[in-house]
């Protein structure tokens, strides 16, 4: 039988559609996927993964961490990219104690950190990026320099205000480089080496036992050991003999011994028997007395003594008795190699060669050259040459990267100098000269500079020129060209090309026209001077030492006679001996004034006078000869810090005939003859803050003035000065011991003492709690504590008082910052003042009247705590007792009264610390009677009462009220409410016809108080009631038909019965009619109609296709009608 609602035909159709869709999808995927034997197109090739930013080379020193970064790009999210770090060709690095590796997945950056790098970690590295698409790699180098065992001080940074951003970057780089050279904190030495280095006692053997392999090279350099492998073999042999049993010796030789060259050596051994004979051996060879060796026998003791040791005494000494052997390794240390002549600062241009020379005390001493704290590699540009005690470092073809601090180190001292490398100044490799051109021709000035990047300006008579249609300015490579087309009268003058980066780099030449003023005039004419009258200024400016030539065209018929005058003085014509002379052309058409090698004294007014039979004419010219300025005054140095100083000077007496453009400051070490320029751009003022100095080195300054001609003579050198810095703050400042009247303070010396040394300590104290709280100095000899002091006892202090102490280190450069401790309590045992109230005392303490009050308050505080009780700011009364113990205070009242209630204050004072606590005490009693008890209202058999709370609650909370009633005819009271919270109530169920009185009492946790009653009684009258039956209107239950459940559409299977059902309500009973397609069904046996209990049904018997249609049911009564419809379908 088929299931109703299921359609088999539709299911089959759905399966077919699904199969077609799956087949189409497979075909589309096959079309998109390329065949295996067909290469994909180039544009469809995926973007390859790999390294986007290669790692940069890294440089560090031993023990200083360094991190290398590489950035990769990865497209395939399904397969992770692997980054591999490799040292050399094959050694893969792994994350651990020596290396740390991590990555940032968001940015694709991978990092490799070298933890505590060694010298052996230096070398070539590469990083590989491996992915399914492929792999690629990038290489980088890591340079690890040796740590520096130097006695040079740590330079402290000071804040310097700098306006120029370039100067800021230079100064930051200067400090970073200087830190690498001088910072001792970055030295990767063992703690034992540092301790013994500070104490001045070195034991090479104990150092080698505890040192790691990365410390061997530094130890060898420090002690001047030529071959560390020999020392390690001796150390190994020593350890083998250490545990060997020697019954012949009760006391063996010490395992090792270290001493300085020239000291006395005494080796002692003790044998078991006085009669035993011993042999002394040196490196296996027997020692005979004499030649500096003494062998002494005293009882059981045997001695070997060398009065004055030499380097040959550095050996293994053995004492032999039979087969028993005891040995001692002796190390003789030579005096440390010192530097006799140190390095000097140098300043060169790119491409030049410079040398750093120094002399050492021992020609066999070991030394090292370092740049910015890293050893200088030996290559073609850096060459070290040693001739006896003279050592030279030569740097050829210097580049900007060579700039920095160069340090020469021995095991006894070090010397530092600074190399400044500048870009080469612009110079002319090809110059131009004066030009003479005809009118409307082309004039061309051409020159070449040494650097293609050099920028410059073209000037005409000192004024800038601009390119236009006639004037063309070109810059091609190193060539600089000025072309003037169609020369006119106004184009005559001096043309100058001046470089922007070097004001002294300029070249000048004159342009002169010819053929423009040639006149052929046969008639007589008065003398005439041909000048450009458009020029108002006829002054000529020239640099000292140059040649001046005034070539003036003239005319006149007959030819005029020219004369030249300087002021009133007449100049002779044609004199070859004079430096200033005049000259006239043979044709009489031109006259010239020539000054060879002009000087400042040649400045003045020159007059040309023309005379002839026809008249007279003159013209005046002003010649101004300019020169470099004279020397400024000696600079005065002030405000000297660790790396800066402030210099002030006055300008030169002579400016050279032109405006001063600025000043150049130079610096040199006092013992050196080489001056270093500090500023490249001329200074605009007469003051300068010189920076980039090394602490402890003595310097001198001088200054030069600059004008448009060039740099003038230097000023005399300033008074020598030494940059110094104050010490750092003392460390470890603390209270090491304390009593009730004294404190012992201790501290450690400053970590950075500096070149100025340490003069002493300034200690100040302050008493906390005073009105002014002034700091007072703890006086010693000279007001300072000695520099070898590390602790002091502060006695005669007040017990329990608080003090503050601060300490500063003082040297010639000034005071360091203060390190402060405190407040510190002067007491052997100090406990902070504290009152700990128990939980039950945090709320009011309640005691009944007449009871005992006992309040115990614990406290803590040392030394000498002072306890004070008070009540609301007043002293306690006599009946209140107080008993104090070591850790608590008790307040006691034998018989408490109401007036003992209140807040009791306990104050605890320990030294200057004062703490307090408050305890609230409430002595409680029964409450008084309620006030104003009133009968408010009587309604029926109930009465309403109201009252107010008592005047006295008994010093505690009122818990409630008790309400009682009494019949007027009786004296007995009955409880109505035994615990009433409110101050009003309603008494119900009173007997009609009776009179009642009421009273109210309040109660608290102590008990019930007095009562207070109503003055008036409540009368409850009797009432007569008559029952009256109410009239009700008859009810109408009729209603019109209404369907409560409508007909539902039906699908009937053919030849099966089907029923349409609905429900309705109505009164009276309705008449039911059924319709099919709006035609009433009347007495049709095919349909069965039923109506029962509001359910109306129509049964269709053996349905056929013709029974399908719209069925309607209608219910009709006298009040109205209702109908509903439904669709009936018949299926096969």
MINU-592170 format. One record per residue (C-alpha): residue in one letter; x negated, y negated, z. Coordinates in steps of 0.2 Angstrom, whole numbers, plus 5000, padded with zeros to 4 digits. Example, Ala and Ser with C-alpha at 12.3 -4.5 7.8 and 13.67 -1.06 7.14 Angstrom:
REM MINU-592170
a493850225039
s493250055036
END
This chain:
REM MINU-592170
x500050005000
x499249834995
x498949715010
x500049565009
x499049405005
x497549494996
x497349474977
x496249614969
x496149534953
x495349374960
x494049474970
x493449564954
x493249394945
x492249314960
x490949464958
x490749434940
x490449244943
x489149274956
x488149394945
x488049264931
x487449134943
x486049244950
x485549294932
x485449104926
x484349064941
x483149204938
x482949144920
x482648964925
x481349014937
x480449124924
x480448974911
x479648864924
x478348984929
x476848974917
x476249144910
x474649224917
x473749214901
x474149034897
x473148894905
x474148764913
x474048584905
x472848464912
x474148344918
x474948474928
x473348524938
x473548494956
x472448364965
x470948444972
x470648444990
x468948384997
x467948255006
x468548075004
x467247985014
x465548065016
x464748055034
x463347925036
x461647945043
x461447945062
x460047885073
x459947905092
x458647945106
x458548095117
x460048115128
x461047975120
x462648045112
x463048015094
x464548055084
x464648085065
x466348065055
x466948135039
x468648105031
x469448235020
x471048245010
x472148405010
x473648434999
x474148615002
x475148615018
x475448805018
x473548835019
x472448745032
x470848665026
x469248725036
x467848605039
x466148685043
x464648595050
x462948665045
x461248625050
x459948645037
x460448775023
x461348905033
x461448875052
x463348845056
x463748745071
x465048795084
x465948695097
x465148715115
x463948635127
x462848555114
x464148505101
x465948445102
x467148455087
x468848385085
x469948315071
x471348185068
x472648285058
x473648125054
x472148025046
x471148185040
x469648135050
x468448265057
x467148225070
x465548305076
x464748245093
x462948285098
x462948305117
x461248275125
x460348285108
x458548335108
x457148295096
x457348465088
x459148415083
x458448295070
x458548345052
x459648375037
x461448425040
x462948455028
x464748475030
x465848585020
x467748565016
x468448735012
x470248765005
x471148884993
x470848774979
x469048764981
x467648684992
x466448534992
x465148475003
x464148315008
x462448295016
x461848175030
x460348155041
x460148145060
x458648055067
x458348085086
x456947985094
x455948025110
x456447955126
x455347805132
x454447815149
x454047635150
x453847515164
x454647375155
x456147295164
x457947305159
x458547155151
x460147085158
x461347015146
x461946835148
x463446755141
x462946625127
x464146515119
x463846515100
x464946425088
x464346505072
x465046675068
x463446735059
x462446685075
x463646785085
x463346945075
x461446915075
x461346895094
x462447045097
x461247145085
x459747065095
x460447125112
x460847295105
x459047315098
x458247245114
x459247375124
x458647515114
x456847455117
x456947415135
x458347515143
x457647645156
x459347715159
x459447795142
x457847895146
x458148075146
x456848125159
x457148245174
x457548175191
x455948235198
x454948145185
x455847985189
x455647995208
x453848035207
x453547895194
x454347775206
x453247835221
x451647835210
x451248015214
x451248135200
x451248325201
x451148385184
x451348575189
x452948545199
x453648445184
x453248575172
x454048705183
x455748615183
x455648525166
x456648585151
x455848615135
x456448445128
x455448355142
x453748435137
x453348305124
x453648165135
x452648235149
x451248265138
x451248085132
x451448025150
x449948125157
x448848115141
x448848305138
x448248345120
x448948515119
x450448565129
x450348745124
x448748765135
x449648695150
x451048815148
x449948965147
x449048905163
x450748885171
x451249065165
x449649135172
x449949045189
x451649125191
x450949295188
x449649285202
x450849195214
x451749355220
x450149465219
x449649535237
x447949495242
x447549585259
x445749505259
x446449335261
x447549275276
x447749105267
x447649095248
x447148945237
x448648835233
x449448875217
x449048705209
x448348545212
x448348375204
x447248225206
x446648075197
x444948055189
x443548015201
x444448085216
x443748215228
x444248395226
x444348515241
x444948695238
x445148795254
x445448985257
x445449095272
x444749275272
x445249415284
x443449445290
x442049325293
x440849445285
x441649445268
x440749365254
x441749265241
x441349215223
x441949055216
x442449055197
x442848915185
x443848975170
x443049145173
x441249085175
x440449095191
x440048935200
x438348905208
x438048765221
x437348605215
x437748505199
x439148425208
x439848585217
x439748615235
x440148785243
x440448785262
x440748935274
x441548895291
x442049055301
x443449135291
x443648985279
x442848955262
x442748785254
x442448725236
x442148535235
x441848415221
x441448245227
x441848155211
x442948245198
x442748215179
x443848275165
x442748435163
x443348485181
x445148515174
x445148705174
x445648865183
x444748895200
x444649075206
x444049145223
x443649325222
x443349455236
x443149625229
x444749665219
x445749525227
x445949365218
x446749205222
x446749055210
x447148875209
x447548775193
x446748605194
x447348455183
x446348295182
x447248155176
x446348015167
x446747835170
x448247775160
x447847695143
x448247505144
x448547385130
x447147255129
x447947145116
x449747165112
x450847135097
x451346965090
x452946915082
x453046905063
x454146815051
x454046865032
x455046865017
x455747015008
x454447104997
x452947045008
x451747145018
x451447115037
x450347195050
x450547225068
x448847245077
x448447285095
x446947345105
x446947485118
x445847525133
x445247695127
x444947745109
x445447925113
x447147865121
x448847925114
x450047795107
x451647775098
x452447645087
x454347625089
x455647525080
x457247485090
x456847625102
x456547755088
x454847825083
x454347755066
x454147895053
x452547895043
x452847865024
x452247755010
x452847595017
x452447615036
x450547665038
x449647675055
x447747645055
x446647675070
x444847605070
x444047635088
x445147545100
x446047445087
x447747505080
x448647435065
x450347465059
x450547405041
x452347375033
x452247355014
x453647285003
x454747235018
x456647245016
x458047165027
x458247335036
x456447325043
x456947175054
x457047225072
x455947255088
x454347345086
x453547425101
x451847495104
x451747615118
x450447705128
x450647805144
x450047655154
x450947505146
x451947445131
x452047285120
x453447225110
x453647105096
x455047045084
x454947055065
x456146935056
x456346975037
x457146835027
x457746825010
x456446754998
x456646564997
x457046494980
x455546434970
x455446374952
x454546494940
x454746374926
x454946184927
x455546054915
x454645884912
x455045704906
x456045694889
x456045564875
x457345574863
x458145464849
x459845394850
x461245524846
x460145674848
x460245814860
x459245814876
x458945984885
x458246014903
x457846194906
x457046284921
x456946454929
x457146504947
x456446654956
x458146734962
x459646754951
x460846724965
x460146544968
x461446414966
x461046234963
x461646064958
x461145944944
x460945764949
x460745604939
x459845464948
x460345554965
x462245574960
x463045744956
x463445774938
x464945864931
x465145954915
x466145884901
x466245874882
x464445804880
x463645874896
x463546064897
x462846154912
x462446344911
x461746474922
x461146634914
x460146754925
x458746654932
x458946524919
x459646354923
x460046234908
x460746054906
x461146004888
x461645824884
x462345794867
x462345624858
x461145534870
x461745354874
x460945214883
x461845264899
x461045434899
x459345364903
x458745404921
x458045534932
x458845704931
x458645824946
x459046014949
x459146054968
x459346224975
x460746244988
x459946365000
x458246275000
x458446085001
x456546064997
x456646164981
x457046034968
x456345964952
x456545794944
x456145724927
x456545574917
x457545554901
x457045404889
x457745344873
x456745294858
x457145204842
x458745124849
x457944944852
x456844934837
x457144764829
x456244694814
x456244514815
x455144404805
x455744244813
x455044174829
x455944224844
x455744194863
x455144344874
x456444474878
x456444624890
x457644764884
x458544824900
x460244914903
x461144764911
x462644884916
x461444944930
x461644834944
x460344924955
x458544924947
x457745024961
x456645174958
x456445314971
x455045434970
x454145554981
x452445524988
x451045594977
x452045594961
x451545474947
x452645324943
x452745244926
x453845104921
x453945094902
x454844934897
x455244894879
x454944704875
x455044594860
x454544414854
x453744324840
x452344284842
x452044434854
x452244384872
x450944414885
x451544534899
x451044514917
x451444624932
x451544564950
x451844654966
x452544524977
x451444374974
x449944474969
x449444494951
x449044664945
x447544684933
x447944754916
x447044914909
x446044944925
x445545134926
x444845124943
x446445054951
x447845174956
x449145044952
x448844974935
x449744894920
x449644944901
x450344864885
x450544954869
x449444894854
x450944834844
x451544734859
x453244814858
x453144904875
x452244874892
x452044994906
x451744994925
x450745154931
x450545214949
x449445374951
x449745474966
x451045354974
x450945324993
x452145245005
x451245085004
x451645074985
x453445034990
x454044854986
x454644734972
x453744734956
x454044584943
x453744594924
x453344414917
x453344384898
x452644224892
x452344154874
x452443994864
x454344024862
x454744034880
x454744134897
x455644284904
x455544404919
x456344554927
x456144624944
x456044814949
x456144894966
x455045044969
x455345154984
x454145294988
x454745425000
x453845555010
x454045685023
x454445625040
x453245605054
x453145725069
x454545715083
x454145705101
x453645855112
x455245955115
x455745975134
x456246145139
x457646175153
x458946295158
x457846445155
x458746615156
x458246795152
x458346765133
x458846585130
x458146415134
x458846235131
x457646115121
x457845925119
x456745805109
x456845635101
x456745595082
x455145545073
x454545375073
x454445375053
x455845455043
x454845455027
x455845325019
x457445425018
x458745495030
x458345635041
x459345795036
x458945895052
x457645985062
x456746155062
x456346235078
x454846355079
x454346475093
x452746575097
x451946675111
x450746575121
x449346695117
x449746705099
x449346585085
x450846635074
x452446525074
x454146595070
x455546485063
x457146505074
x458446415062
x458546425044
x459846285041
x459246115048
x459846065065
x460945915065
x460645855083
x459045835094
x459545975105
x459446165103
x459846325112
x458446445108
x458946625109
x458246795105
x456846795118
x456046935128
x456046925146
x454346905155
x453446845139
x452746665139
x453346555125
x453046385117
x454146285106
x453846145093
x455046055081
x454845985064
x455945845055
x456745885038
x457245755025
x457545775006
x455745775002
x455345925014
x454845975031
x453745855041
x452345875053
x452645985068
x452745905085
x451545955099
x451946115107
x453046115123
x452446165140
x452346355141
x453846435149
x454346615153
x456146675151
x456646765167
x458346845173
x458946865191
x459047045198
x460547145197
x461547165213
x460947275227
x461847445227
x462347565240
x462747425253
x463647505267
x463747525287
x462547665291
x462847665310
x463947575323
x464047545341
x465247435351
x464147285350
x463047315334
x463147365316
x461747445306
x461847395287
x460847485274
x460647465255
x459647515240
x458547405229
x459347325213
x459347445198
x458747305187
x457347205195
x456747115179
x455047035175
x455246905189
x455147035202
x456047035219
x455646905232
x456846955245
x458646975250
x459946845256
x461146915269
x462646825275
x464046865288
x465846805291
x466946825306
x468646875300
x470146785309
x469246615312
x470046455306
x468646405294
x467946585291
x466246515285
x464846615279
x463246605290
x461546665284
x460646795294
x458946705296
x457246785294
x455546725290
x455846595276
x457746625276
x457546785266
x457446965271
x455847045265
x455947135248
x455447305256
x456847295268
x458247425265
x459147415282
x459447295296
x460247305314
x461547165317
x461747155336
x462547045349
x464247065340
x465947055348
x466747215351
x468347245341
x468047095330
x468047115311
x466547055301
x466147035282
x464447045275
x463747005258
x462047035251
x461146965236
x459446995228
x458346835226
x456846805213
x456146665204
x457546665192
x458846635205
x460046745215
x461046895209
x462846915212
x463446965230
x463947135234
x465147135249
x465847255262
x467147225275
x468147185285
x467147305296
x467647325315
x466247315327
x466547475337
x465747645339
x467447735336
x468647635325
x470447675324
x471647565315
x473047485326
x474647585323
x476247615332
x477247765327
x479047755333
x479847925335
x481447945325
x482647925340
x481947755344
x482247695327
x484047675332
x484747585348
x484347685364
x486047705374
x486047725393
x487547725404
x487747595417
x486847655432
x485747785422
x483947785420
x483047705405
x481447795399
x480647745383
x478947825378
x478147745363
x476547835355
x475147725347
x473347735341
x471947615340
x470147595345
x469247505353
x470047425368
x471847425363
x472847285372
x474747325375
x476047195379
x477947215382
x479147075381
x481047065380
x481646945366
x480146835368
x480146825387
x479246925400
x479947075408
x480947065424
x480247135440
x481347295440
x480647345423
x479147455425
x477747485412
x476547635412
x475147645399
x474047795394
x472747825381
x473947865367
x475647805373
x476647675383
x478147705394
x479547575398
x480547635413
x482147565422
x482747665437
x484547595437
x485047515421
x486347365421
x487247285407
x486047135407
x484647255403
x485247275385
x484247195372
x482747205360
x481047255369
x479447205359
x477847305360
x476347215354
x474647315351
x473047225348
x471447305343
x470147175339
x470947055327
x472247175321
x473947155329
x475447265326
x477047275334
x478647375336
x480347335342
x481447455353
x483347405355
x484147465371
x486047465374
x486647495392
x488447555389
x490147555399
x491947585397
x492847455387
x494047325394
x495947325390
x496647285373
x497347105371
x499047045365
x499947205364
x501647165355
x503247245350
x503347185332
x504947265326
x506247405330
x507047485315
x508247625318
x507447755330
x505647685327
x504647545334
x503147445327
x501647395339
x500147285336
x498747225347
x496947155346
x495247235351
x494647215369
x493547075374
x492147195380
x491847355370
x490747425383
x489147375372
x489547525361
x490747565347
x492547585351
x493047765345
x494947735346
x496547695355
x497747795365
x499647745364
x500947795377
x502847765379
x503947765394
x505847765396
x506547625405
x507447735417
x505847835421
x504047805427
x503247945418
x502147895403
x501948015388
x500648005375
x501147955357
x499447945349
x497848015357
x496647945345
x497147805334
x495847705324
x496847555319
x497547415330
x499347445325
x500547595324
x502347645322
x503147755335
x504547865328
x505847985334
x506447885348
x508047935357
x509547835352
x510347735365
x508747725376
x507547585380
x505647605379
x504047525385
x502347555377
x500547535383
x498847545374
x497147595381
x495447585372
x494047725374
x492247745368
x490847875371
x490847825390
x492647845393
x494447765393
x494647585398
x496147495407
x497847495398
x498847345393
x500747365389
x502147275381
x503247145390
x504847185381
x505647345379
x506247425363
x508147465363
x508747605351
x510647575348
x511847715343
x512747695326
x514447775320
x514347835302
x515847885290
x515547995275
x516347935259
x516248055244
x515547975229
x516547975212
x515648045197
x516148025179
x516548185169
x515048245158
x515148265139
x514148415133
x514548395115
x513148365102
x512948375083
x511948515075
x510048495076
x508848625070
x507548665083
x506648785071
x506648755052
x506648885038
x504948945032
x504548995015
x504449175011
x503549284999
x504549454997
x503849604988
x505049664975
x506349804980
x505949754999
x507149665011
x506749485016
x507449385030
x507649195032
x507749135050
x508048965059
x508648905076
x509848765080
x510748685095
x512548605095
x514248605104
x515548655099
x515048805088
x514648745070
x515148815053
x513648895044
x513448885025
x512048955014
x511548894997
x510448964984
x509848834972
x511248714978
x512548854974
x513548914990
x513349104994
x515149164997
x515549355001
x514049414991
x513549594997
x511749564993
x511649435007
x511949465025
x512249315036
x512149325055
x512349185069
x512049225087
x511349135102
x510848985091
x509849095079
x510449095061
x509849225048
x510049265030
x509449435025
x509149465006
x509349655002
x508149734989
x507549584982
x507349554963
x506449424953
x508149334951
x508249314970
x506849194970
x507349004972
x507748874985
x508848924999
x509748795010
x510648825026
x511948695033
x512748685050
x514348575052
x515448535067
x516548385072
x515148275077
x514048295061
x513048415051
x511248465048
x510248565035
x508548635030
x507848725015
x506448845011
x505648924995
x505849114992
x504649194980
x504749374974
x503149464968
x502849634961
END
